[in-house]
Amino acid sequence: MVMSNYSIQTRLLHNTYSIDQTTNGVSTPIHHASTYHQEDTDQFGKYDYSRSGNPTREALETAIADLEGGTNGFAFASGMAAISTSLLLLSRGDHLLVTEDVYGGTFRFVSQVLNRFGIEYTFVDMTNYELVKNSFQENTKAVYLETPSNPLLTVTDVRAISSLAKQHNCLVYVDNTFLTPEIQQPLQLGADIVLHSATKFLGGHSDVVAGLAVTNNEEIAKQLYFLQNTFGAVLGPQDCWLILRGLKTLHARLKLSVQSAEKIAAFLEKHPLIKEVYYPGLKNHQGYEIQKNQAKNGGAVLSFLLESKEHVQQFVEHIQIPVFAVSLGAVESILSYPKTMSHSSVPDDECEKRGIQDGLLRLSVGLEDPDELITDINQSLEKIVKKETLFSK
Ligand SMILES: *Cc1c(COP(=O)(O)O)cnc(C)c1O
C-alpha cells in the first residue's frame, strides 16, 4: 500500500508495517530473537543479529522516517543515545555550533564528553542571525538546533540557519522532540538530521524511554547506521512496539493538548502573578511569526515565570492535577521546575545567562479537561496571593 499521498493523520495508522505480512495481524509483532538462523556460510538472510537489524525496530524506523519526510530512521535506547550517537559523526578538530538553551543532557554531552575527544563547541543564541553568522569558524562542521527550545520555548528560524549552515558546508541537526513531525518537519526546512526523545510525545504515555534519528541523505544514513551498529545503543523490540503504539494516537493527543495549551497560555498571560508566559503560540512571543512559518502551531509545552522560588514552592505545593516531575509530552499534564530538574546539569551562572530563572516553571499540557486545569492553576496562584497578604498585614 503506497501511503505517501495521505496526510500524517492517516499515515500514523496505516503504513507498510501496520498489518503483519505473515499473519495479517493488525499490530506489529514484537520480535524478541537476538539471532537468526542462516541457510549457508556465505549468504545470510535479511537479518543476522538484532543489534544490526530487528524487524520490530525496522517497523518503527521506517515509520518515523516516513513521518519526518526522511529516507532512513534509527531507533536508540534513549533520546540521549540518539543525540550522542549522531554527534559522533563529528571528529577530532571539528567545531560545533550549539543553540544556547539546548537540552541539559545535550549540553552535558557536548561540554563534558565531546570536548574530551577534541571536538570544539560554541554555544550561541540561534535567534540572533548576525551572531550565528559570525560564529562560524574554519573548522565548523555542524550546527545543532532545538526549536522551540527548552525551557524558554525560544524559536529558531530553521530555514535561515540551515541555509547559512549550507554556505559553510555544515551539517544541520534539529532536536524536534517538542513538536514532533505532526507539527514541524525540520528536514523539509533544510535540516539534515532530526532527533527525538521518543520518551516524550511520540511514546506519549510516560512508560518508555526511547530515542530516534532521521535523515534524508543516503550518505549520512550509511554513517548513522554504522554508528548505531557500532556504538550499540539500540532500542529493544518491546520498547519499539510501545513507540509504534504511541504513534497511532499522536495526532489525536496533540490536537487536544495543543488546544488546551493555547487556552492555558492565554489565561496565564492575563494573571497578575505571572510575570511572563513563554509559548510560541502567543502573538507577543519572540518567535510567533517564525513559528507560524515553519510549524503548524505552538505545541503543547509552555513555561511561565513567577516572582520567586518561594512563589514556585507555594504553587507546586497546592497544584492538584499535573504531576510534578521531569519529562513532558505525556497524556497526563507534567509540571516541572527546570532549574533543579531538566537543567540541573547546567551550572548556575549558565542558567542565569540563559534566562532560566528561579521563578520559572514548565508545563507540558496533557489530555485533562482544560477548564479543570485552569481552575487548578488558578486556585494554586490564589494560595500565593493569600500568603502574601497574610505577610503584608
Ligand atoms: C528529554 C529530552 C531529550 C533526552 O531524551 P531522553 O529520552 O531522556 O534520553 C533530548 N532533547 C529534548 C528536547 C528532550 O526533551
The ligand as a Gaussian input file, in Angstrom:
#p B3LYP/6-31G(d) Opt

LIG

0 1
 C       14.039000      14.507000      27.056000
 C       14.770000      15.224000      26.008000
 C       15.966000      14.712000      25.481000
 C       16.627000      13.454000      26.019000
 O       15.877000      12.320000      25.788000
 P       15.902000      11.022000      26.726000
 O       14.916000      10.118000      26.096000
 O       15.522000      11.461000      28.092000
 O       17.296000      10.495000      26.702000
 C       16.552000      15.408000      24.449000
 N       16.031000      16.549000      23.956000
 C       14.901000      17.070000      24.462000
 C       14.361000      18.318000      23.855000
 C       14.224000      16.426000      25.488000
 O       13.108000      16.964000      25.972000

